[in-house]
Amino acid sequence: MYWLVGGLIIVVMMGVLAVADSMPSVSSLVDTINLSVLALILVMMSLALIMLSRLYTPATPAVQSTPFSSQTSSQSPVIELSITKRLLLLVRHIVVVILAAGLIGVSALQALVSHQQAESSKITAPLRVQALVTIEGISDSVLDAAAATGYRQVAVITHLSPLVSELTPQDLDNITASHLTDVQSHTNKNSLSIKSNSINLDTLHTDRHRILLSAYPQSSRRPDTAKQFANLSQLKPGETRWMSLALSPLAMAEQATSSPSGFDSYRWLRGRHIDGVARVLVTATQPVSTADTDLLVAPSSLSHLSRVRTYIDRGRWQLRQHFYQGWHMLTGDEQQAKAVTLSLLTGDRSLISRDTKELYQLAGISHLLAISGTHVLFLAIVLAGAAVMIVNQLYPALYRYVPRWQVRWWVMIGAAFVYALFTGFDVPAARTAWMLFAIGLMRLSLLPVSTMRVLLALAVLMAWCDPYVLWQAGYWLSFVAVALLLKYEDRSHHPHTLASTQTNTPSSHQNEAGGRLWLRQGWGVAKRVFKLQFWLFIALLPITLLLFGKASLWGLIINMFAIGLFGWVIVPLNLLAGLIYLLSPTLADGLWSFVTAIILSLHQLIDWLTTLPALSAAWLYTPINMAIVLMMVLVILPWLLPRGFISRGLALPPLVLLMMTVYANQQSLMAVPTLYLLPTGDQYISASVLQYPMTDDSGESGEDEVSWLFLADHRPSDAPTMPSRLTAEALSATVAQQLGSLSIKRLHGVVVQSSSADLSQRQINDDPPKSLQASTLELLPLTVLQLSQHLPTYQYWQAGRIDRWPALQAAYQVTHPAAAKSSISAQRCEEGKTWQSANNKLSITAMTGWRQIEDASVWDCTIAIDLSDIKSSRMPIQVLRYNAAAPLKSSAASVQALLDRLATQPSDSSSPQRHTPPERIILNADSHARVWQLWSLMCTDERATSAQSRWLGHSTSSVTADVLERQRVGVVITHDDKILPAALPLETRDTSMASP
């Protein structure tokens, strides 16, 4: 019952948070219910439930009988006592069920109220304001123009007022001075007070919001503002300044589908209790003093706990500033080694670059960058041991009043909580501190409670205190990993007999036996470590795939030595240097230099490993959902539970049947031809991949699936647009991850439908790195070049002229020596070029592209995908918009039907093709109107009249309605999910053209 109730509480709270957005808001719940009181009620109910469930019924007293006593008189007390016992048991069971149901119901209420209170304070619409900003904690990143990194900082804003004109820093300083004067004189006529403002802020429900500030070097072009932005990283925790901000609401959860990586920023920010995001426009030059802050900020937000937290955060900020000294004098590798050292000490990842994070992810050791229970426990043990040594030397009489283990326990608790606060009180550190407290409490009370039950209780308590913690990946990974470790220790514990064996060894063979003993012990330790690592890797694989969508296979090997290196060398030395820093910063710097050198060597080793060809398939991409995770849990459940609890032999057949059913369902999804629209992060850059399963055994090279990738840049050549901020490295990595999640291991072809002038006009510069990064025209060709290093690619079609492709490829191989072993040749994508599958049912044809004409505007290549014999072979191609967060939940792309045009076209009612589904998809990539004007003059596509077609393009396309009619387009789909003007009804199109 204990595990059942605890599991139901967590599941119900997650369900409430999942559907809370669709539930109506009840203002009475937000106003009347106190979350702290509700959490206290939950704790009291759980204690009552535990005590009642452990309450035993008094034993039945023995009834003495004699040969002379009658049989009825000896049995009547037993019968009456038995009835009383059963009634008491029934009442106890009823009360237990009521308490358990109430506990689950109140937990759901706790999650609902927490969500509605968060919703009541969120920002719902964009707005420019001037506000009093209080810095909370340390920033997530440091603004650095050289590294192209921005400033992100959690802050609390109050005293909001709409921004009606652009302000300068001097204006904010003047307003600050006048406002403080008004506050100190207890007047309510200040210009920044919301109460005296005549403008109604409908988008702001309260005058206090917790937001995420952001500023980037490119966002400010004025020299004075750029100088202010450079000083943003110098803002200390707890510092207060007046700022001019551009507020924006949080991106909704549905917008995660348009994210190339699938990262759900809405849940991540909501998990941190962020009400909105704000872009810094202007900041005041002088901060508000502490005394004035006490007058301006509400007293409830200046509690003693928050003051202590601010004091600790300032210590973390000072350590960062200490590490940041001479930062730009170091090389990039040295900077990242130093950044990782700081992260392992304080949990501050602001200096770690994206490349370093990706390196740790590839190696499968990204969990080592977080402050885990190992850090907290090691520091607690060291300080407790030091405290016991001091007591032993100075005041051993203390043990007469307080046992030695209690002295050690109290010191460990204090050190654990202080260090957990110092590192940001993340879930792993907080879990370790609370577990130390709970285990010691159990020992004091002599309650026979297992560690696993303490772990479950802490998981439930943390969910009660903050329901949004259930949205954090660290919560699940931390508790699941610790539970698996505890379970592994229980299963692998056995008495050692090596000592007895050594005792019976004759003295003449002691040296030889001693050497063998060391070998046996070393082999035993290595085998035990490998078994533990393999156990954790396999057990955590389902939840890792569910949370992140991928897992590094090399983590199984690299963790073998990385965990020991971090746990026994790097982390202890780092923490020791942190303690020495309090006494001698110079001595601590020497120790930190040694730690940084070790981390630098580790980075170089991992860099070398990533260049090996064997690491090209290091990632495991598997589409996975909650059903598959539950299936995996059910599969390993009989082996996790105690032996005999569930018969493994009886459980195996239904589990095998369940696995076969799920596998069959997954295979059925792959049996349908599908065109996925992949998000790229740029509204003009499109990527789509066609997955076509072969109908028979005539697949190419023994393959049963054909995959083609189509890339295009839809920026109109006759209209000004912002250049793309994407890089070839980022785009190729994103596309490779998306293809991997779709189980695509090779590409039969890649088509770049947009022409590149750099491949035909400009010579490749002798300095390859600058030339490869300077021009956005080479973005898509370079993406194909880098993508071919990860996935075998059989064909590459490039629109336009490709005279300079060999030189571009040679320049890339100079900067990337690992790519010199493989190369890919480019073919011209021009009108008439065709590819056909081995079963003659799928063909890909280029409809446009005339490189012979000296006009780059007609070089773009539009592709037609045709299916033949569609009625007898399989379903038509389905077009899905790829969901990076959950590939299995990719939804159908929204369409724009051309009903008015189709109704006017003649059709034969007796024709069997009247209800035939579309068998042609046209992938348009024109960037100028001349493409289709030339096609109308030069081409006559007879095949287009056989069936309706689907049109896939961009809303900026210059295609005309006449072209859509000639192609018998019945459905239009756009990559940017906007309306194509040429597909609008005739009267609507005329009205829109006539309007100014």
Secondary structure, DSSP 4 states (H G I P E B T S, - for coil): -HHHHHHHHHHHHHHHHHHGGGSPP-HHHHHH--HHHHHHHHHHHHHHHHHHHTPPPPPPPPPP--TTS-HHHHHHHHHHHHHHHHHHHHHHHHHHHHHHHHHHHHHHHHHHHHHHHHHHTS--S-EEEEEEEEE-S--SB--BTTTTB-EEEEEEEEEEEE--S---HHHHHHHHHHHHHHHHTT-S--TT-STT-SS--TT-SSSEEEEEEEE-GGG--SHHHHHHHHTGGGPPTT-EEEEEEEEEPPPPGGGGGGSSS---HHHHHHHTT--EEEEEEEE-SSPBPHHHHHHHS-GGGS-HHHHHHHHHHHHHHHHHHHHHTTGGGS-HHHHHHHHHHHHHHH---TT--HHHHHHHHHHT-GGGGS--HHHHHHHHHHHHHHHHHHHHHH-GGGGGTS-HHHHHHHHHHHHHHHHHHHTT--HHHHHHHHHHHHHHHHHHHT----HHHHHHHHHHHHHHH-GGGGG-HHHHHHHHHHHHHHHHHHHH-----HHHHHHTS-GGGHHHHHHHHHHHHHHHHHHHHHHHHHHHHHHHHHHHHHHHSEEETTHHHHHHHHHHHIIIIIHHHHHHHHHHHTT-HHHHHHHHHHHHHHHHHHHHHHHHHHTSGGGGG-EEE----HHHHHHHHHHHHHHHSPTTTS-HHHHHHHHHHHHHHHHHHHHHHHTS-EEEEE--S-SSEEEEEEEEE-SSS--GGG-SEEEEEEEEE---TTS--PPP---HHHHHHHHHHHHHHTT---BSEEEE-S--GGGTTSPPPSSHHHHHHH-GGGHHHHHHHHHHHHS-BS-EEEES--TTHHHHHHHHHHH-GGGGG-----EEE-TT-EEE-TTSSEEEEE----TTSS-GGG----EEEEESSHHHH-PPPEEEE--SS-GGGPEEPP-EE-HHHHHHS---TT-TTTTPPP-EEEE---SSTHHHHHHHHH---SGGGSS-EEEEE-TT----HHHHHHTTEEEEEETTS---GGGS-HHHHHHHHH--
